[in-house]
Amino acid sequence: MLGQQVHGEAFKLGLDLDVSVSNALLALYADTGCLAQCLKVFSFMPEHDQVSWNTVIRALSISESSISEAVKYYLNMIRVGWSPNRVTFINILAVVSSLSLGKVSQQIHAQVIKYHIADGTTIEHALLSCYGKCGEMDECEKIFSRMFDRKDDVS
């Protein structure tokens, strides 16, 4: 695979130690379904940034056998001091909804509010989808009513 050749060259040149290069490699492996390689790159990175965490969480959320691992990485991201952003929450809400974790969805929603990311159609749609898939129709209704002025075709 060409991506592995690029990775090999980056390694030979010491460029894989650069967070931007490593993030590109993470995305490459995540996008091509090479979860083991993605996690290996992540584990060897000397430092991680928000993009690194979001990419590995997304990669784990795509792999059905590793969905619950995405939650662990999300919690580790916060534990080591990185604040989640819109991308993080969209990814983790997809994980929570696929696992039908209603109570966890409420906890994630509380964190969305805590980090001041609650307003915004993309997040609200992710919350609606998550609550709907978790059977939390009262929560769906609350969010939908707050969105009333901004409803679009997706809502």
Steps between C-alpha positions, in 0.01 A plus 500: 500500500629843407408640843729251671783601267442865589496403868829313455664800337368732772645263759841486327515880490382537860192689384266262678592679823332816373141517627365628167664219305381244754148642482506458122611139546224445757242634255643288219470181702160595645359579156627175350369283784845409633407535866799307637743726312307810608525398866868412458579845358303660784685298765842600362420870471710701748210742542134514402282793415126535460519380139687186610239414760206574270649290220559194715153533660347518152703199384382298800140610452502370142620153600205309646724281714672804655212739562521474879874577477407838354338592832822408683706721271249783544532475879881482474500808279324695774713343774824619340366853465358534150160662470260337258373707207210464254677224309565306820139524609359405160723189499426399859125559461505262203672242720253546785203472264634183336534344845154632607641652819219738601648605835842554346342717230367726775847520654653588162227761449594653837862518383392662173338771712799520738740562212263759346444303182125444543384756249552410142290299264758227445527420871124524547445257212753260651321526836160445335631194318666362812198551725269359233708184454519462878121532532521824699206669328441759774855627452450504123190711542682749727783546253266519204288767666812710572597465134155608378618835368786340309334182372621376166427193289730279707328596827 
